[in-house]
Amino acid sequence: MSTLDIRGLHAEVAGKEILRGVDLTVSSGEVHAVMGPNGAGKSTLSAVIMGKPGYKVTAGSVTLDGRDVLALSTWERAVAGLHLVMQYPTEVPGVQVADVLSEALASRGRDTSDMGALIAREAARINFDEDLVRRAVNVDLSGGEKKRNETMQLAVLKPKIAILDELDSGLDIDALRDCARRVEDATTEDGLGALVITHYVRLLEELKPDHVHILAKGRIVKSGGPELADVLERDGYAAFAPVEA
């Protein structure tokens, strides 16, 4: 059992406070959806957890299984068991996915002798063309192909906790279903804990949340079960303005 514990988290960018006291706990096998309007701080939350440069934590803590995440560099956070599926995956010319995954698994002390077969199995599982795997990372891939690539990497690495920053962005219906179901399967097969940042309920129809949180103006203003997403779909974020205020 692993637990990502966020307590009283405040963070700023270029001197502007974005997160204003976030409390959130994600454990193995759980799916937590974080929803909110543009500018609420959702992507900032993911960036702070993973240690993206330019974000300054001014108060609060982030721990993974009791270990101080904020004291670690980004690569150390990844080795410790955190993983980010990016909203806009980066292209890395000249570097193949197999090389990236081999180095990542080696740094975790895991066997890489069957890397080719493992990648092939995971690519097939999400209908990701194996020929595309042989390209440089995300180079000349469509938006949907990049997200399949990101999902395949997550499945191979088997992190403890994954942060999905708008996995559904740029996906058609088929790609959304394939990627979301693979993450859902990982929660039961591997005990993955998932922090899912999204605007849209359609992702949550495939990736079933145990908990839904509404983030507004840097704070979680409401938490509930899956039914909270249905309330948002019906009433919008404006319905929570009094709570936010």
CYANA upper distance limits for C-alpha pairs under 8 A (distance plus 0.5 A):
  1 MET  CA     27 SER  CA      7.51
  1 MET  CA     28 SER  CA      6.04
  1 MET  CA    191 GLY  CA      8.24
  2 SER  CA     27 SER  CA      6.10
  2 SER  CA     28 SER  CA      5.82
  2 SER  CA     64 LEU  CA      7.66
  2 SER  CA     65 ASP  CA      6.16
  2 SER  CA    160 LYS  CA      6.99
  2 SER  CA    161 ILE  CA      8.34
  2 SER  CA    193 GLY  CA      8.43
  3 THR  CA     25 THR  CA      7.40
  3 THR  CA     26 VAL  CA      6.16
  3 THR  CA     27 SER  CA      4.75
  3 THR  CA     28 SER  CA      6.98
  3 THR  CA     63 THR  CA      8.48
  3 THR  CA     64 LEU  CA      6.19
  3 THR  CA     65 ASP  CA      5.77
  3 THR  CA    161 ILE  CA      8.43
  4 LEU  CA     25 THR  CA      6.19
  4 LEU  CA     26 VAL  CA      5.65
  4 LEU  CA     27 SER  CA      6.78
  4 LEU  CA     62 VAL  CA      7.70
  4 LEU  CA     63 THR  CA      6.28
  4 LEU  CA     64 LEU  CA      5.05
  4 LEU  CA     65 ASP  CA      7.07
  4 LEU  CA    161 ILE  CA      7.72
  5 ASP  CA     23 ASP  CA      8.37
  5 ASP  CA     24 LEU  CA      6.67
  5 ASP  CA     25 THR  CA      5.06
  5 ASP  CA     26 VAL  CA      7.10
  5 ASP  CA     61 SER  CA      8.42
  5 ASP  CA     62 VAL  CA      6.21
  5 ASP  CA     63 THR  CA      5.72
  5 ASP  CA     64 LEU  CA      6.89
  5 ASP  CA     65 ASP  CA      8.47
  6 ILE  CA     22 VAL  CA      7.39
  6 ILE  CA     23 ASP  CA      5.73
  6 ILE  CA     24 LEU  CA      5.52
  6 ILE  CA     25 THR  CA      6.56
  6 ILE  CA     60 GLY  CA      8.16
  6 ILE  CA     61 SER  CA      6.35
  6 ILE  CA     62 VAL  CA      5.07
  6 ILE  CA     63 THR  CA      7.13
  7 ARG  CA     21 GLY  CA      7.95
  7 ARG  CA     22 VAL  CA      6.77
  7 ARG  CA     23 ASP  CA      5.06
  7 ARG  CA     24 LEU  CA      7.18
  7 ARG  CA     60 GLY  CA      6.02
  7 ARG  CA     61 SER  CA      5.78
  7 ARG  CA     62 VAL  CA      7.02
  8 GLY  CA     20 ARG  CA      8.26
  8 GLY  CA     21 GLY  CA      4.78
  8 GLY  CA     22 VAL  CA      5.64
  8 GLY  CA     23 ASP  CA      6.02
  8 GLY  CA     59 ALA  CA      7.29
  8 GLY  CA     60 GLY  CA      4.91
  8 GLY  CA     61 SER  CA      7.18
  9 LEU  CA     19 LEU  CA      7.16
  9 LEU  CA     20 ARG  CA      7.20
  9 LEU  CA     21 GLY  CA      5.13
  9 LEU  CA     22 VAL  CA      5.31
  9 LEU  CA     23 ASP  CA      7.28
  9 LEU  CA     57 VAL  CA      7.86
  9 LEU  CA     58 THR  CA      8.34
  9 LEU  CA     59 ALA  CA      6.20
  9 LEU  CA     60 GLY  CA      4.65
  9 LEU  CA     61 SER  CA      6.49
  9 LEU  CA     62 VAL  CA      8.09
 10 HIS  CA     17 GLU  CA      7.91
 10 HIS  CA     18 ILE  CA      7.94
 10 HIS  CA     19 LEU  CA      5.25
 10 HIS  CA     20 ARG  CA      5.28
 10 HIS  CA     21 GLY  CA      5.60
 10 HIS  CA     22 VAL  CA      7.45
 10 HIS  CA     57 VAL  CA      6.33
 10 HIS  CA     58 THR  CA      5.96
 10 HIS  CA     59 ALA  CA      5.46
 10 HIS  CA     60 GLY  CA      6.61
 11 ALA  CA     17 GLU  CA      6.35
 11 ALA  CA     18 ILE  CA      6.37
 11 ALA  CA     19 LEU  CA      5.45
 11 ALA  CA     20 ARG  CA      7.51
 11 ALA  CA     48 VAL  CA      8.11
 11 ALA  CA     55 TYR  CA      7.20
 11 ALA  CA     56 LYS  CA      5.89
 11 ALA  CA     57 VAL  CA      4.73
 11 ALA  CA     58 THR  CA      5.92
 11 ALA  CA     59 ALA  CA      7.63
 12 GLU  CA     16 LYS  CA      5.58
 12 GLU  CA     17 GLU  CA      4.50
 12 GLU  CA     18 ILE  CA      5.71
 12 GLU  CA     19 LEU  CA      7.26
 12 GLU  CA     55 TYR  CA      6.44
 12 GLU  CA     56 LYS  CA      5.79
 12 GLU  CA     57 VAL  CA      7.03
 12 GLU  CA     58 THR  CA      7.70
 13 VAL  CA     17 GLU  CA      6.98
 13 VAL  CA     18 ILE  CA      7.48
 13 VAL  CA     54 GLY  CA      6.80
 13 VAL  CA     55 TYR  CA      5.64
 13 VAL  CA     56 LYS  CA      6.88
 14 ALA  CA     54 GLY  CA      7.86
 14 ALA  CA     55 TYR  CA      8.30
 18 ILE  CA     40 ALA  CA      8.17
 18 ILE  CA     41 GLY  CA      6.35
 18 ILE  CA     44 THR  CA      7.81
 18 ILE  CA    217 LYS  CA      7.75
 18 ILE  CA    218 GLY  CA      5.96
 19 LEU  CA     41 GLY  CA      6.63
 19 LEU  CA     44 THR  CA      8.03
 19 LEU  CA     45 LEU  CA      7.85
 19 LEU  CA    217 LYS  CA      7.94
 19 LEU  CA    218 GLY  CA      4.54
 19 LEU  CA    219 ARG  CA      7.02
 20 ARG  CA    217 LYS  CA      8.10
 20 ARG  CA    218 GLY  CA      5.36
 20 ARG  CA    219 ARG  CA      6.16
 21 GLY  CA     60 GLY  CA      7.93
 21 GLY  CA    218 GLY  CA      7.57
 21 GLY  CA    219 ARG  CA      6.39
 22 VAL  CA    218 GLY  CA      7.65
 22 VAL  CA    219 ARG  CA      5.93
 22 VAL  CA    220 ILE  CA      6.72
 23 ASP  CA    220 ILE  CA      7.89
 26 VAL  CA     30 GLU  CA      7.02
 26 VAL  CA     31 VAL  CA      8.10
 26 VAL  CA     32 HIS  CA      7.34
 26 VAL  CA    161 ILE  CA      8.35
 26 VAL  CA    193 GLY  CA      6.76
 26 VAL  CA    194 ALA  CA      7.69
 26 VAL  CA    195 LEU  CA      7.56
 27 SER  CA    161 ILE  CA      8.30
 27 SER  CA    193 GLY  CA      5.94
 28 SER  CA    160 LYS  CA      7.49
 28 SER  CA    161 ILE  CA      7.76
 28 SER  CA    187 THR  CA      7.79
 28 SER  CA    191 GLY  CA      5.55
 28 SER  CA    192 LEU  CA      5.77
 28 SER  CA    193 GLY  CA      4.80
 29 GLY  CA    187 THR  CA      5.04
 29 GLY  CA    188 THR  CA      6.58
 29 GLY  CA    190 ASP  CA      8.43
 29 GLY  CA    191 GLY  CA      5.01
 29 GLY  CA    192 LEU  CA      5.63
 29 GLY  CA    193 GLY  CA      5.40
 29 GLY  CA    194 ALA  CA      8.15
 30 GLU  CA    187 THR  CA      7.29
 30 GLU  CA    192 LEU  CA      7.78
 30 GLU  CA    193 GLY  CA      5.44
 30 GLU  CA    194 ALA  CA      6.72
 30 GLU  CA    209 PRO  CA      8.02
 30 GLU  CA    210 ASP  CA      6.68
 31 VAL  CA    187 THR  CA      8.25
 31 VAL  CA    193 GLY  CA      6.59
 31 VAL  CA    194 ALA  CA      5.25
 31 VAL  CA    195 LEU  CA      6.62
 31 VAL  CA    196 VAL  CA      7.53
 31 VAL  CA    207 LEU  CA      8.41
 31 VAL  CA    208 LYS  CA      7.50
 31 VAL  CA    209 PRO  CA      5.24
 31 VAL  CA    210 ASP  CA      5.83
 31 VAL  CA    211 HIS  CA      7.12
 32 HIS  CA    194 ALA  CA      6.65
 32 HIS  CA    195 LEU  CA      5.44
 32 HIS  CA    196 VAL  CA      6.41
 32 HIS  CA    209 PRO  CA      6.14
 32 HIS  CA    210 ASP  CA      6.56
 32 HIS  CA    211 HIS  CA      5.35
 32 HIS  CA    212 VAL  CA      6.30
 32 HIS  CA    213 HIS  CA      7.89
 33 ALA  CA    195 LEU  CA      6.51
 33 ALA  CA    196 VAL  CA      5.06
 33 ALA  CA    197 ILE  CA      6.36
 33 ALA  CA    198 THR  CA      7.61
 33 ALA  CA    209 PRO  CA      6.55
 33 ALA  CA    211 HIS  CA      6.76
 33 ALA  CA    212 VAL  CA      5.20
 33 ALA  CA    213 HIS  CA      6.58
 34 VAL  CA     42 LYS  CA      7.73
 34 VAL  CA    195 LEU  CA      7.68
 34 VAL  CA    196 VAL  CA      6.46
 34 VAL  CA    197 ILE  CA      5.34
 34 VAL  CA    198 THR  CA      6.96
 34 VAL  CA    212 VAL  CA      6.53
 34 VAL  CA    213 HIS  CA      5.33
 34 VAL  CA    214 ILE  CA      6.38
 34 VAL  CA    215 LEU  CA      7.08
 35 MET  CA     42 LYS  CA      8.03
 35 MET  CA    197 ILE  CA      6.60
 35 MET  CA    198 THR  CA      6.00
 35 MET  CA    199 HIS  CA      6.18
 35 MET  CA    212 VAL  CA      7.92
 35 MET  CA    213 HIS  CA      6.67
 35 MET  CA    214 ILE  CA      5.48
 35 MET  CA    215 LEU  CA      6.50
 36 GLY  CA     40 ALA  CA      6.51
 36 GLY  CA     42 LYS  CA      7.75
 36 GLY  CA    198 THR  CA      8.37
 36 GLY  CA    199 HIS  CA      7.11
 36 GLY  CA    214 ILE  CA      5.91
 36 GLY  CA    215 LEU  CA      5.42
 36 GLY  CA    216 ALA  CA      6.32
 36 GLY  CA    237 TYR  CA      7.52
 37 PRO  CA    199 HIS  CA      7.97
 37 PRO  CA    215 LEU  CA      8.27
 37 PRO  CA    216 ALA  CA      7.29
 37 PRO  CA    237 TYR  CA      7.38
 39 GLY  CA    217 LYS  CA      7.82
 40 ALA  CA    215 LEU  CA      6.53
 40 ALA  CA    216 ALA  CA      5.17
 40 ALA  CA    217 LYS  CA      5.23
 40 ALA  CA    218 GLY  CA      6.06
 40 ALA  CA    219 ARG  CA      8.48
 41 GLY  CA     45 LEU  CA      6.60
 41 GLY  CA    215 LEU  CA      7.71
 41 GLY  CA    216 ALA  CA      7.84
 41 GLY  CA    217 LYS  CA      7.32
 41 GLY  CA    218 GLY  CA      5.79
 42 LYS  CA     46 SER  CA      7.24
 42 LYS  CA    197 ILE  CA      7.08
 42 LYS  CA    215 LEU  CA      7.54
 43 SER  CA     47 ALA  CA      6.68
 43 SER  CA    165 ASP  CA      7.07
 43 SER  CA    197 ILE  CA      8.18
 44 THR  CA     48 VAL  CA      6.54
 44 THR  CA     55 TYR  CA      8.33
 45 LEU  CA     49 ILE  CA      6.75
 46 SER  CA     50 MET  CA      6.86
 46 SER  CA     84 LEU  CA      8.09
 46 SER  CA    163 ILE  CA      7.07
 46 SER  CA    165 ASP  CA      7.43
 47 ALA  CA     51 GLY  CA      6.46
 47 ALA  CA     52 LYS  CA      5.59
 47 ALA  CA     55 TYR  CA      7.96
 48 VAL  CA     52 LYS  CA      6.63
 48 VAL  CA     55 TYR  CA      6.82
 48 VAL  CA     56 LYS  CA      8.34
 48 VAL  CA     57 VAL  CA      7.97
 49 ILE  CA     62 VAL  CA      7.69
 49 ILE  CA     69 VAL  CA      8.07
 49 ILE  CA     70 LEU  CA      8.09
 50 MET  CA     74 THR  CA      6.25
 50 MET  CA     77 ARG  CA      7.18
 50 MET  CA     78 ALA  CA      8.36
 50 MET  CA     82 LEU  CA      7.97
 50 MET  CA     83 HIS  CA      8.29
 50 MET  CA     84 LEU  CA      7.73
 51 GLY  CA     55 TYR  CA      8.09
 51 GLY  CA     70 LEU  CA      7.80
 51 GLY  CA     73 SER  CA      7.20
 51 GLY  CA     74 THR  CA      5.73
 52 LYS  CA     74 THR  CA      7.70
 61 SER  CA     68 ASP  CA      7.95
 61 SER  CA     70 LEU  CA      7.71
 62 VAL  CA     68 ASP  CA      6.73
 62 VAL  CA     69 VAL  CA      6.04
 62 VAL  CA     70 LEU  CA      6.73
 63 THR  CA     67 ARG  CA      5.55
 63 THR  CA     68 ASP  CA      5.16
 63 THR  CA     69 VAL  CA      5.58
 63 THR  CA     70 LEU  CA      8.13
 64 LEU  CA     68 ASP  CA      7.29
 64 LEU  CA     69 VAL  CA      6.85
 68 ASP  CA     72 LEU  CA      7.81
 69 VAL  CA     77 ARG  CA      6.98
 72 LEU  CA     76 GLU  CA      6.15
 72 LEU  CA     77 ARG  CA      6.50
 73 SER  CA     77 ARG  CA      6.81
 74 THR  CA     78 ALA  CA      6.93
 75 TRP  CA     79 VAL  CA      6.76
 76 GLU  CA     80 ALA  CA      6.53
 77 ARG  CA     81 GLY  CA      7.02
 77 ARG  CA     82 LEU  CA      6.20
 78 ALA  CA     82 LEU  CA      5.20
 78 ALA  CA     83 HIS  CA      6.23
 78 ALA  CA    159 PRO  CA      8.45
 79 VAL  CA    104 ALA  CA      8.29
 79 VAL  CA    107 SER  CA      7.53
 79 VAL  CA    108 ARG  CA      6.52
 81 GLY  CA    159 PRO  CA      5.21
 81 GLY  CA    160 LYS  CA      5.27
 81 GLY  CA    161 ILE  CA      6.76
 82 LEU  CA    159 PRO  CA      6.39
 82 LEU  CA    160 LYS  CA      6.68
 82 LEU  CA    161 ILE  CA      5.61
 82 LEU  CA    162 ALA  CA      6.37
 82 LEU  CA    163 ILE  CA      8.18
 83 HIS  CA    154 LEU  CA      7.82
 83 HIS  CA    159 PRO  CA      6.64
 83 HIS  CA    160 LYS  CA      8.47
 83 HIS  CA    161 ILE  CA      6.89
 83 HIS  CA    162 ALA  CA      5.17
 83 HIS  CA    163 ILE  CA      6.63
 84 LEU  CA    162 ALA  CA      6.29
 84 LEU  CA    163 ILE  CA      5.31
 84 LEU  CA    164 LEU  CA      6.54
 84 LEU  CA    165 ASP  CA      7.83
 85 VAL  CA     89 PRO  CA      8.19
 85 VAL  CA    150 GLU  CA      6.57
 85 VAL  CA    151 THR  CA      7.82
 85 VAL  CA    154 LEU  CA      8.20
 85 VAL  CA    162 ALA  CA      7.82
 85 VAL  CA    163 ILE  CA      6.68
 85 VAL  CA    164 LEU  CA      5.33
 85 VAL  CA    165 ASP  CA      6.52
 85 VAL  CA    167 LEU  CA      7.49
 86 MET  CA    150 GLU  CA      8.31
 86 MET  CA    164 LEU  CA      7.19
 86 MET  CA    165 ASP  CA      5.92
 86 MET  CA    166 GLU  CA      7.98
 86 MET  CA    167 LEU  CA      7.86
 87 GLN  CA    164 LEU  CA      8.25
 87 GLN  CA    165 ASP  CA      5.58
 87 GLN  CA    166 GLU  CA      5.78
 87 GLN  CA    167 LEU  CA      6.69
 87 GLN  CA    169 SER  CA      7.21
 89 PRO  CA    138 ASN  CA      7.75
 89 PRO  CA    146 LYS  CA      7.01
 89 PRO  CA    147 LYS  CA      7.96
 89 PRO  CA    150 GLU  CA      8.04
 90 THR  CA    137 VAL  CA      8.38
 90 THR  CA    138 ASN  CA      7.26
 91 GLU  CA    136 ALA  CA      8.26
 91 GLU  CA    137 VAL  CA      6.18
 91 GLU  CA    138 ASN  CA      5.29
 91 GLU  CA    139 VAL  CA      5.77
 92 VAL  CA    136 ALA  CA      6.80
 92 VAL  CA    137 VAL  CA      5.58
 92 VAL  CA    138 ASN  CA      7.21
 92 VAL  CA    139 VAL  CA      7.23
 93 PRO  CA    136 ALA  CA      5.87
 93 PRO  CA    137 VAL  CA      7.09
 93 PRO  CA    139 VAL  CA      6.89
 94 GLY  CA    136 ALA  CA      5.89
 94 GLY  CA    137 VAL  CA      8.31
 95 VAL  CA     99 ASP  CA      7.42
 95 VAL  CA    100 VAL  CA      7.84
 95 VAL  CA    136 ALA  CA      5.40
 95 VAL  CA    137 VAL  CA      6.49
 96 GLN  CA    100 VAL  CA      7.07
 96 GLN  CA    133 VAL  CA      8.05
 96 GLN  CA    134 ARG  CA      6.75
 96 GLN  CA    135 ARG  CA      6.45
 96 GLN  CA    136 ALA  CA      4.93
 96 GLN  CA    137 VAL  CA      5.91
 97 VAL  CA    101 LEU  CA      6.63
 97 VAL  CA    133 VAL  CA      6.93
 97 VAL  CA    134 ARG  CA      7.57
 97 VAL  CA    135 ARG  CA      8.08
 97 VAL  CA    136 ALA  CA      7.22
 97 VAL  CA    137 VAL  CA      5.96
 98 ALA  CA    102 SER  CA      6.46
 98 ALA  CA    115 MET  CA      7.65
 98 ALA  CA    116 GLY  CA      7.83
 98 ALA  CA    119 ILE  CA      8.12
 98 ALA  CA    133 VAL  CA      8.28
 98 ALA  CA    134 ARG  CA      8.22
 99 ASP  CA    103 GLU  CA      6.76
100 VAL  CA    104 ALA  CA      6.66
101 LEU  CA    105 LEU  CA      6.51
101 LEU  CA    153 GLN  CA      7.70
101 LEU  CA    156 VAL  CA      8.20
101 LEU  CA    157 LEU  CA      7.83
102 SER  CA    106 ALA  CA      6.54
102 SER  CA    112 THR  CA      6.40
102 SER  CA    115 MET  CA      7.47
103 GLU  CA    107 SER  CA      6.67
104 ALA  CA    108 ARG  CA      7.12
104 ALA  CA    157 LEU  CA      8.15
105 LEU  CA    109 GLY  CA      6.89
105 LEU  CA    110 ARG  CA      5.73
105 LEU  CA    111 ASP  CA      7.60
105 LEU  CA    112 THR  CA      7.23
105 LEU  CA    157 LEU  CA      7.22
106 ALA  CA    110 ARG  CA      5.96
106 ALA  CA    111 ASP  CA      7.37
106 ALA  CA    112 THR  CA      7.36
114 ASP  CA    118 LEU  CA      6.64
115 MET  CA    119 ILE  CA      6.60
116 GLY  CA    120 ALA  CA      6.68
117 ALA  CA    121 ARG  CA      6.67
118 LEU  CA    122 GLU  CA      6.80
118 LEU  CA    156 VAL  CA      7.58
119 ILE  CA    123 ALA  CA      6.43
119 ILE  CA    152 MET  CA      7.99
119 ILE  CA    156 VAL  CA      7.47
120 ALA  CA    124 ALA  CA      6.63
120 ALA  CA    130 GLU  CA      6.99
121 ARG  CA    125 ARG  CA      6.71
122 GLU  CA    126 ILE  CA      7.19
122 GLU  CA    152 MET  CA      6.31
122 GLU  CA    155 ALA  CA      7.38
122 GLU  CA    156 VAL  CA      7.65
123 ALA  CA    127 ASN  CA      6.57
123 ALA  CA    128 PHE  CA      5.28
123 ALA  CA    129 ASP  CA      7.28
123 ALA  CA    130 GLU  CA      6.74
123 ALA  CA    149 ASN  CA      8.48
123 ALA  CA    152 MET  CA      6.55
124 ALA  CA    128 PHE  CA      6.39
124 ALA  CA    129 ASP  CA      7.84
124 ALA  CA    130 GLU  CA      7.92
125 ARG  CA    182 ARG  CA      8.32
126 ILE  CA    148 ARG  CA      7.41
126 ILE  CA    152 MET  CA      8.00
126 ILE  CA    175 ALA  CA      8.48
126 ILE  CA    178 ASP  CA      5.62
126 ILE  CA    179 CYS  CA      6.90
126 ILE  CA    182 ARG  CA      7.50
127 ASN  CA    178 ASP  CA      7.79
128 PHE  CA    132 LEU  CA      8.08
128 PHE  CA    145 GLU  CA      7.67
128 PHE  CA    148 ARG  CA      6.73
128 PHE  CA    149 ASN  CA      7.83
129 ASP  CA    133 VAL  CA      7.58
130 GLU  CA    134 ARG  CA      7.61
131 ASP  CA    135 ARG  CA      7.86
132 LEU  CA    141 LEU  CA      8.32
133 VAL  CA    137 VAL  CA      8.35
133 VAL  CA    149 ASN  CA      8.07
135 ARG  CA    139 VAL  CA      7.33
138 ASN  CA    145 GLU  CA      8.42
138 ASN  CA    146 LYS  CA      6.13
138 ASN  CA    149 ASN  CA      7.88
141 LEU  CA    145 GLU  CA      6.07
141 LEU  CA    146 LYS  CA      6.39
142 SER  CA    146 LYS  CA      6.66
143 GLY  CA    147 LYS  CA      6.96
143 GLY  CA    170 GLY  CA      6.04
143 GLY  CA    171 LEU  CA      7.26
144 GLY  CA    148 ARG  CA      6.77
144 GLY  CA    170 GLY  CA      6.62
144 GLY  CA    171 LEU  CA      5.41
144 GLY  CA    172 ASP  CA      7.48
144 GLY  CA    175 ALA  CA      6.73
145 GLU  CA    149 ASN  CA      6.58
146 LYS  CA    150 GLU  CA      6.69
147 LYS  CA    151 THR  CA      6.60
147 LYS  CA    167 LEU  CA      7.36
147 LYS  CA    171 LEU  CA      8.15
147 LYS  CA    179 CYS  CA      8.05
148 ARG  CA    152 MET  CA      6.56
148 ARG  CA    175 ALA  CA      7.59
148 ARG  CA    179 CYS  CA      6.75
149 ASN  CA    153 GLN  CA      6.79
150 GLU  CA    154 LEU  CA      6.83
151 THR  CA    155 ALA  CA      6.77
151 THR  CA    179 CYS  CA      6.61
151 THR  CA    182 ARG  CA      8.08
151 THR  CA    183 VAL  CA      8.02
152 MET  CA    156 VAL  CA      6.83
153 GLN  CA    157 LEU  CA      6.63
154 LEU  CA    158 LYS  CA      6.49
154 LEU  CA    159 PRO  CA      7.55
154 LEU  CA    162 ALA  CA      8.43
155 ALA  CA    182 ARG  CA      8.23
155 ALA  CA    183 VAL  CA      8.23
155 ALA  CA    186 ALA  CA      7.75
158 LYS  CA    190 ASP  CA      7.54
158 LYS  CA    192 LEU  CA      7.95
159 PRO  CA    192 LEU  CA      7.32
160 LYS  CA    191 GLY  CA      7.87
160 LYS  CA    192 LEU  CA      5.89
160 LYS  CA    193 GLY  CA      6.78
161 ILE  CA    192 LEU  CA      6.27
161 ILE  CA    193 GLY  CA      5.09
161 ILE  CA    194 ALA  CA      6.20
161 ILE  CA    195 LEU  CA      8.04
162 ALA  CA    192 LEU  CA      7.67
162 ALA  CA    193 GLY  CA      6.78
162 ALA  CA    194 ALA  CA      5.40
162 ALA  CA    195 LEU  CA      6.71
163 ILE  CA    194 ALA  CA      6.45
163 ILE  CA    195 LEU  CA      5.24
163 ILE  CA    196 VAL  CA      6.53
163 ILE  CA    197 ILE  CA      8.05
164 LEU  CA    194 ALA  CA      7.75
164 LEU  CA    195 LEU  CA      6.66
164 LEU  CA    196 VAL  CA      5.34
164 LEU  CA    197 ILE  CA      6.37
165 ASP  CA    196 VAL  CA      7.03
165 ASP  CA    197 ILE  CA      5.48
165 ASP  CA    198 THR  CA      7.44
166 GLU  CA    196 VAL  CA      7.81
166 GLU  CA    197 ILE  CA      5.83
166 GLU  CA    198 THR  CA      5.33
166 GLU  CA    199 HIS  CA      7.93
167 LEU  CA    176 LEU  CA      8.50
167 LEU  CA    196 VAL  CA      8.46
167 LEU  CA    197 ILE  CA      8.26
167 LEU  CA    198 THR  CA      7.90
168 ASP  CA    176 LEU  CA      6.51
168 ASP  CA    198 THR  CA      7.84
168 ASP  CA    203 LEU  CA      6.84
171 LEU  CA    175 ALA  CA      6.20
171 LEU  CA    176 LEU  CA      6.03
172 ASP  CA    176 LEU  CA      6.54
173 ILE  CA    177 ARG  CA      6.68
174 ASP  CA    178 ASP  CA      6.71
175 ALA  CA    179 CYS  CA      6.54
176 LEU  CA    180 ALA  CA      6.37
176 LEU  CA    203 LEU  CA      7.54
177 ARG  CA    181 ARG  CA      6.40
177 ARG  CA    203 LEU  CA      8.49
177 ARG  CA    206 GLU  CA      6.80
178 ASP  CA    182 ARG  CA      6.76
179 CYS  CA    183 VAL  CA      6.94
180 ALA  CA    184 GLU  CA      6.65
180 ALA  CA    203 LEU  CA      7.42
180 ALA  CA    206 GLU  CA      6.25
180 ALA  CA    207 LEU  CA      5.67
181 ARG  CA    185 ASP  CA      6.53
181 ARG  CA    206 GLU  CA      6.52
181 ARG  CA    207 LEU  CA      6.63
182 ARG  CA    186 ALA  CA      6.76
183 VAL  CA    187 THR  CA      7.10
183 VAL  CA    207 LEU  CA      7.64
184 GLU  CA    188 THR  CA      7.63
184 GLU  CA    206 GLU  CA      8.23
184 GLU  CA    207 LEU  CA      5.90
184 GLU  CA    208 LYS  CA      7.58
185 ASP  CA    189 GLU  CA      6.41
186 ALA  CA    190 ASP  CA      5.62
186 ALA  CA    191 GLY  CA      6.98
186 ALA  CA    192 LEU  CA      6.13
187 THR  CA    191 GLY  CA      5.15
187 THR  CA    192 LEU  CA      4.75
187 THR  CA    193 GLY  CA      6.71
187 THR  CA    194 ALA  CA      8.09
188 THR  CA    192 LEU  CA      7.74
198 THR  CA    203 LEU  CA      8.13
200 TYR  CA    204 LEU  CA      8.11
201 VAL  CA    205 GLU  CA      7.05
201 VAL  CA    229 ALA  CA      6.86
201 VAL  CA    230 ASP  CA      7.98
201 VAL  CA    233 GLU  CA      7.47
202 ARG  CA    206 GLU  CA      7.84
203 LEU  CA    207 LEU  CA      6.56
204 LEU  CA    208 LYS  CA      5.78
204 LEU  CA    209 PRO  CA      6.92
208 LYS  CA    226 PRO  CA      8.22
209 PRO  CA    225 GLY  CA      8.09
209 PRO  CA    226 PRO  CA      6.39
210 ASP  CA    225 GLY  CA      6.56
210 ASP  CA    226 PRO  CA      6.78
211 HIS  CA    223 SER  CA      7.60
211 HIS  CA    224 GLY  CA      6.24
211 HIS  CA    225 GLY  CA      5.14
211 HIS  CA    226 PRO  CA      6.52
212 VAL  CA    223 SER  CA      6.18
212 VAL  CA    224 GLY  CA      5.87
212 VAL  CA    225 GLY  CA      6.10
212 VAL  CA    226 PRO  CA      6.47
212 VAL  CA    228 LEU  CA      6.79
212 VAL  CA    229 ALA  CA      7.16
213 HIS  CA    220 ILE  CA      6.92
213 HIS  CA    221 VAL  CA      8.14
213 HIS  CA    222 LYS  CA      6.27
213 HIS  CA    223 SER  CA      4.84
213 HIS  CA    224 GLY  CA      7.02
214 ILE  CA    220 ILE  CA      6.00
214 ILE  CA    221 VAL  CA      6.31
214 ILE  CA    222 LYS  CA      5.74
214 ILE  CA    223 SER  CA      6.86
215 LEU  CA    219 ARG  CA      5.91
215 LEU  CA    220 ILE  CA      4.82
215 LEU  CA    221 VAL  CA      6.53
215 LEU  CA    222 LYS  CA      8.05
216 ALA  CA    220 ILE  CA      6.81
216 ALA  CA    221 VAL  CA      7.00
216 ALA  CA    244 GLU  CA      7.08
217 LYS  CA    244 GLU  CA      8.03
219 ARG  CA    244 GLU  CA      8.48
221 VAL  CA    240 PHE  CA      8.09
221 VAL  CA    243 VAL  CA      6.70
221 VAL  CA    244 GLU  CA      6.19
222 LYS  CA    240 PHE  CA      8.39
222 LYS  CA    243 VAL  CA      8.30
223 SER  CA    228 LEU  CA      8.13
224 GLY  CA    228 LEU  CA      6.23
226 PRO  CA    230 ASP  CA      7.88
227 GLU  CA    231 VAL  CA      7.06
228 LEU  CA    232 LEU  CA      6.87
229 ALA  CA    233 GLU  CA      6.73
230 ASP  CA    234 ARG  CA      6.77
231 VAL  CA    235 ASP  CA      6.36
231 VAL  CA    236 GLY  CA      7.97
232 LEU  CA    236 GLY  CA      5.16
232 LEU  CA    237 TYR  CA      6.74
235 ASP  CA    239 ALA  CA      6.49
237 TYR  CA    241 ALA  CA      7.55
240 PHE  CA    244 GLU  CA      6.71
241 ALA  CA    245 ALA  CA      6.53
